[in-house]
Amino acid sequence: MAATDPAPFHVGLTPERVVDAAVELTRETHLMSWSIRDLAARLGIAASGIYHHVGGKDLLCRAVVERMLERIALPDPRLPWQEWFRVLLYSAGPTASEYPGTAKWMLMHGPTLPAVLPVLEAGMSRLGDAGFGERAAFAYAALLNNAMLSVSMGDDRLQHEEDGPRDHATMMAEFRQMATASDHVRAMGQEFIGRFAQGGQAAARMRWEYYRFVVDTTIAGLDATLSASGAVTRPGADRR
């Protein structure tokens, strides 16, 4: 190929195809696990082709997170704020988990993507109408951060699930050796931590049961705080 050739990289490769491959790698592994070299190998090109078409890992991570966010639909604006966020987060958590590592990326970088703006605008509007006032940003951050932190922990745990059987056996043996532990602590070890350590379907069921608990208790806590402050929702605010 001549040095003056205007297309010195892989013929037919587009930024969209590069991002498609990055999304596939993320779904198979974890956003933070693959490298530019891994992505180039998946596409059958030199790493320089990735930088030419899209850029470095930071830009690719943003693109993968944007793809994930595009799948999250806004709830019905007529819902009360509590139910609006419950519907949003019950959907957002499992969606983010399909792209392991995207929840952690959002925790680290915040709402810096254009794809986040519709959710951010709608959520802040719901909280403002509910009467949170100057605390609306705190309420929004608590809701999203608690939910995404739970997803992120689950993503990281899945990276080590192959150690599950060994870790589970060790953990259960350690709980049995805690002679002074109460029945409540032993029950926690067996029924809660134990199921996470087992991996597989048992861990998956516990993961989403715990996730919904986190979402529900965050909403309930914010609702209680709002009630205690004496804030009153403006008439018709939840009936657009």
Rosetta blueprint (number, residue, H / E / L):
1 M L
2 A L
3 A L
4 T L
5 D L
6 P L
7 A L
8 P L
9 F L
10 H L
11 V L
12 G L
13 L L
14 T L
15 P H
16 E H
17 R H
18 V H
19 V H
20 D H
21 A H
22 A H
23 V H
24 E H
25 L H
26 T H
27 R H
28 E H
29 T L
30 H L
31 L L
32 M L
33 S L
34 W L
35 S L
36 I H
37 R H
38 D H
39 L H
40 A H
41 A H
42 R H
43 L H
44 G L
45 I L
46 A L
47 A H
48 S H
49 G H
50 I H
51 Y H
52 H H
53 H H
54 V L
55 G L
56 G L
57 K H
58 D H
59 L H
60 L H
61 C H
62 R H
63 A H
64 V H
65 V H
66 E H
67 R H
68 M H
69 L H
70 E L
71 R L
72 I L
73 A L
74 L L
75 P L
76 D L
77 P L
78 R L
79 L L
80 P L
81 W H
82 Q H
83 E H
84 W H
85 F H
86 R H
87 V H
88 L H
89 L H
90 Y H
91 S H
92 A H
93 G H
94 P H
95 T H
96 A H
97 S H
98 E L
99 Y L
100 P L
101 G L
102 T H
103 A H
104 K H
105 W H
106 M H
107 L H
108 M H
109 H H
110 G L
111 P L
112 T L
113 L L
114 P H
115 A H
116 V H
117 L H
118 P H
119 V H
120 L H
121 E H
122 A H
123 G H
124 M H
125 S H
126 R H
127 L H
128 G H
129 D H
130 A H
131 G L
132 F L
133 G H
134 E H
135 R H
136 A H
137 A H
138 F H
139 A H
140 Y H
141 A H
142 A H
143 L H
144 L H
145 N H
146 N H
147 A H
148 M H
149 L H
150 S H
151 V H
152 S H
153 M H
154 G H
155 D H
156 D H
157 R H
158 L H
159 Q L
160 H L
161 E H
162 E H
163 D H
164 G H
165 P H
166 R H
167 D H
168 H H
169 A H
170 T H
171 M H
172 M H
173 A H
174 E H
175 F H
176 R H
177 Q L
178 M L
179 A L
180 T L
181 A L
182 S L
183 D H
184 H H
185 V H
186 R H
187 A H
188 M H
189 G H
190 Q H
191 E H
192 F H
193 I H
194 G H
195 R H
196 F H
197 A H
198 Q H
199 G L
200 G H
201 Q H
202 A H
203 A H
204 A H
205 R H
206 M H
207 R H
208 W H
209 E H
210 Y H
211 Y H
212 R H
213 F H
214 V H
215 V H
216 D H
217 T H
218 T H
219 I H
220 A H
221 G H
222 L H
223 D H
224 A H
225 T H
226 L H
227 S H
228 A H
229 S H
230 G L
231 A L
232 V L
233 T L
234 R L
235 P L
236 G L
237 A L
238 D L
239 R L
240 R L
